[in-house]
Amino acid sequence: MKSLNAWGAPLLSIVILLAFLGIWHAATLPETGRQVVTDEYAALVGNAAATGQKSALPGPADVGRTLWGHLNDPFYDKGPNDKGIGIQLGYSIARVALGYFLAALVAIPIGFLIGMSPLVYRALDPFIQVLKPISPLAWMPLALFTLKDSSVSAIFVIFICSMWPMLINTAFGVAAVRKEWLNVARTLEVGPFRRAFRVILPAAAPTIMTGMRISIGIAWLVIVAAEMLVGGTGIGYFVWNEWNNLSIANIIAGILAIGLVGMMLDLTLAKATKLVTFPE
Amino acid sequence: MSAFKDPFDPDARLGCACGHHASAAEHAQALGNAEALGSRVVETAVMRALFPHDATRRRFIRAVGGSTALAAVSSLFPLAAAKEAFAQGTKVEKPNLKVGFIPITCATPIIMSQPMGFYGRQGLNVEVVKTAGWAVIRDKTINKEYDAAHMLSPMPLAITLGVGAKPLPYTMPAVENINGQAITLAIKHKDKRDPKQWKGFKFAVPFDYSMHNYLLRYFVAEHGLDPDRDIQIRSVPPPEMVANLRADNIDGFLAPDPVNQRAVYDGVGFIHILTKDIWEGHPCCAFAASREFVTQYPGTYRALLKSIIDATAFAAKPENRKQIAEAIAPANYLNQPVTVVEQVLTGTFADGLGNIRKEPNRIGFDPFPYHSFAVWILTQMKRWGQLKGNVDYAKVAREVFLATDAAKLMKEAGMKAPGAPNKSFTVMGKVFDPTKPEAYLASFPIKRTA
């Protein structure tokens, strides 16, 4: 019974994938329309237009072929506007890492402060509530205008958007440390710094890590949108550039790459969360 | 031309037309050489800046004498240095440049100069950077991330006047292309060829401050539709237009190529009219740089402008067009199928309705920034309420559209430079006289001016 359960889920996943690919393939089978224009005209337009139709969504085979092409040569560099998908992903990951790291550097200490002091919590709460729900793209024009640099703006947008979950979770984790533990620390006359690092931090660590895990997901969502807007480099630019060429196969390949990298980032943070979790 | 009058002559009136010569070229000939012409322009500009009122300037010169005035002004302002700025220009101060572009065929000279080596020949190492939209290109140029950029020709005027951006002195030393745009409609509208049937249509144009916007508004208004009430016009970046047309979000667009041809290639739309049939020889996109760049790096500016004008001269020849199409179609530049770009540049194209049309003038390349183009654009900005209050049309045109530099470099490139920067032209059968912009504006029944 146990072995069946272990194999059941992956098997079901594969069945779902195959069913999806099958439906996709069937839905995008090229209609074998008759050419409705002269040969000379047909040479000037795409296949779909020559048969009097609109160009269609590519099938799974087309996308597979495109993806294979990218995976075979992920690091080519043919000038500033045409780089391999590996290089583009590298640019995006570097931006996310920088913005995210800066956000952690700011959010965790402030979150600590807010969590330890109900007064500061109530004073900062309205600001946090207003700033938290702002869409990353709404920050972009403001950032471009004030920071006067598009790559710094992209990093700023990641910074500002990935800050809130970390800040709120840290504050919550710190505020929720059991009173008994704090009382024990007080009885033993532990100094405030020692109390913060030896009692509160380990106790709040799982909650903080959960916040960081939410944040990395948000940062990765934001980078794609920001790069589509400012262009230049990165996986968002890659998708935009292929949209410009109406190459849906390439766009789907880009989307898959975005999903896979996002999953890897999330798994890394999930592993890190496990390391700091403690049994009660 | 007032720009060429001796500003140290107490009887000369700056700011009015020259009575002695019919054109700037004749005046240049009379002066003997182009350098004298260049220095006269600089002196005039400085005097105009110091003495905005003619009467004050005349009184000052009469009181102290012309040569004393020249000496006095020179001590305050390094006239010699300013004069040399453009004339010398052999040294490139800043060889590594970034130039932004939008992936459309209007940018042909800017893009092709990179793979075809026009920048390299002037000792420049230029990175041409693809950009997502006009607002981004404007912000990145204002931020100085780009040294110069491909813009729509109304943009330098709008930036200088502070319309839709904070005011910043901008210049447009060369027009990129003339003609080369079209109105494309969705295939489902193939029977609605009369604009009167377009009531309620949703159209896209690349930007609010674009020739596309003004030409579309002009076109529908001439057919009796009010562009603000009878149709909807929204600004959509060119690369997203075909996707929107396909999704039925819009009924059509007045767009730059290759967008129109791409809509045909994908079986999504058909070309209703080429803009050359609205206004033959209209300017579209422009090569633009801030005035700060022009004055801070005169040698670099000259080399850059020379590359662009040489490339434009090369692109103006129809026999070179196929070769250019191959150079600019790859993913690093336009990222389009070669045949689409080739159809646009050669003018032998599929129209989306099953016909092959041959229009060799579909797109043309003439870099000369006529001041009258700027004046026309300003009249349309006023007509549609983008620009309010009084405008000194001639002054703005002269300061932003740098005709003298272009004329000089066009001659070097073996092109025929026009005599005067003020030609009149005809838009849909209506003659535009650049000396009477207000009368022209008043003659339209459909407008937003109060």
Interface residues (C-beta under 8 A of the other chain):
Chain A: V36 V37 T38 E40 Y41 A43 L44 V45 G46 A48 A49 G52 Q53 K54 S55 K78 G79 P80 N81 D82 P141 L144 F145 K148 D149 S150 M228 L229 V230 G231 G232 W240 N241 E242 W243 N244 N245 L246
Chain B: P103 E127 V128 V129 K130 T131 A132 A135 V136 D139 K140 I142 N143 K144 E145 I187 P239 E240 V242 A243 R246 R262 V264 Y265 D266 G267 V268 P330 A331 N332 Y333 N335 Q336 P337 T339 Q343 F349 A350 G352 G354 N355 I356
